[in-house]
Amino acid sequence: MRDGTSVRLCTGKELRHTDVVKNVGEQTGSGGVRASVMPSFAADGHGERSTRARVARLILEHGPITASALGERVGLTPAAVRRHLDALLVEGMIEVRRVRPQGGRGRGRPAKWFAITDAGRSAFVHAYDDLAGAALRFLAEKAGPGAVAEFARRQVAELERRYHPVVRAAPPQHRVRALAEALSADGYAAAAGRSPRAGGEQLCQHHCPVAHVAAEFPQLCEAETEAFSRLLGTPVQRLATIAHGDGICTTHVSPRDLRAAAGHDTATHTDDEESGRTSL
């Protein structure tokens, strides 16, 4: 979801948002399950609901986050931020996590940090999940798992085509960040940062528009990982995925691989120049 009015698939094609969201089961007193509809974050572009959707997306992208930090990002008064946070808490879209101040040795009241819940994340899930899952199950049944993998690679190929000039225009040491920015523009809420593993880099995606489908068909995640490797010009390793129940899709790139990519690009550029001189 980019602006609350449309959603973008990995292919770059858009579907108009229908304001339909997944139902979640609510336990009844008799032990049965009653369907309840989660609030939609597809805002109409103005009003309270639109602002609340912005607050929810900021928590999704930057959470856990404090109320004061949210107010600064959205430009709201503390009272206005509290009103939206209270509403999201009641709806079950976010939760409170308490963290004690650093160096306080347990003194003072723990600070409140707000994080997205599974229900909140699901509110960003698109209404075509069930249809897409049924279509892929039909494809697997009729043509086998290999056909699903080929379909996934073909879908990701368009994403790779669009991202390639943007990522390759960046210096090798900045390509992870360039890829994160391109993904964020398509609604993946991505960020690049240092990795705790041997000082490398990590690409983190806080939102996945096909997470529920990918949970059943991991070929979608595998095709995306392969595309990231080609775009960055180096092997990458997928450490975690939202589809498998992790909070964030995390992809690791080591600094050694980035340096190798830089050397490869330099060698390729030199070869091209030599070829040009020969042709002259």
Secondary structure, 3 states (H helix, E strand, C coil): CCCCCEEECCCCCEEECCCCCCEEEEECCCCCEEEEECCCCCCCCCHHHHHHHHHHHHHHHHCCECHHHHHHHHCCCHHHHHHHHHHHHHHCCEEEEEECCCCCCCCCCCEEEEEECHHHHHCCCCCCHHHHHHHHHHHHHHHCHHHHHHHHHHHHHHHHHHHHHHHHHCCHHHHHHHHHHHHHHCCCCEEEEECCCCCCEEEEECCCCCHHHHCCCCHHHHHHHHHHHHHHCCCCEEEECHHHCCCCEEEEECHHHHHHHHHHHHHHHHHHHHHHHHHC
